[in-house]
């Protein structure tokens, strides 16, 4: 699995502390939303040429890790 920490940072001064791709103001939420809306990785890169496939995959890895940590209340 890709090490998302190489691509994603959280800075309270950028996008109100949302996790963003390093060097951009594009949040993980933005990327996940585009993918959920049906955009392909290539379409995202075409619209945002500052992004690459590794960064988009890092967003998926970040979401996967967060989901893994969710605990269900009994």
Secondary structure by P-SEA (a helix, b strand, c coil): cccccccbbbbccccccccccccccccaaaaaaaaaacccaaaaaaacccccaaaaaaaaaaaaaaaaaccccc
